[in-house]
Amino acid sequence: MNRKKKVKSTLKAQLKRANAKNNPKNKPKYISKAERAKLEQEQLAQEQLEQE
């Protein structure tokens, strides 16, 4: 009985991982705090160039 349970749980876990890879991720990619600050500075610089 234990061997059957072990095999079944292993196959179930493999199937779960395979399905997780195929499904699209809803979560946005993580952007670090430093990267966000850099992007904000670039955006401010662009706005200042457009105003001039």
N, C-alpha and C positions, 0 to 999 in steps of 0.2 A: 504494500500500500504506500509506504513512504517513497519508494522509487518512482511510482506513478505520479505521485503528488509533486515530487521534485521536477520531473520531466515536464509535467503540465505547467508548472509555475515558470519554468525556464522558457518554454515556448511562448507562453502568454506575455512574458516580459519582453522577449524579442519582438513579438508582434506589436506591442505597445510602443516600443522605441521606433520601429519602422513607420508606424502611423504618425508618430510625432514628427518625424523627419519630413514626411510628405505634406502635412498640413501647414498652411501658411501661418506665420507668426503675427499675432495681433499687436504685440508689444513693440513700440518704436525702439530703434537702436539707441543705446546709452551714449550720451554726450557728456564728457567730463566737464567739471566746473571751469577749468582753465580753457577748454575748447569753447565753451559757451561765452566766456568773457572775450576771447579772441574774436569770435564771430560778431559779437556786439560791437566791438571796437571797429571792425571792418565795415559794419553796417552804418555806424555813425560817420565814418570817414566818407562813405559813399554819399550819404545824405548831405554832408557839408560840401562836397564837390558839386552836387546837383544844384544846390542853392546858389552857388557862386556863378 
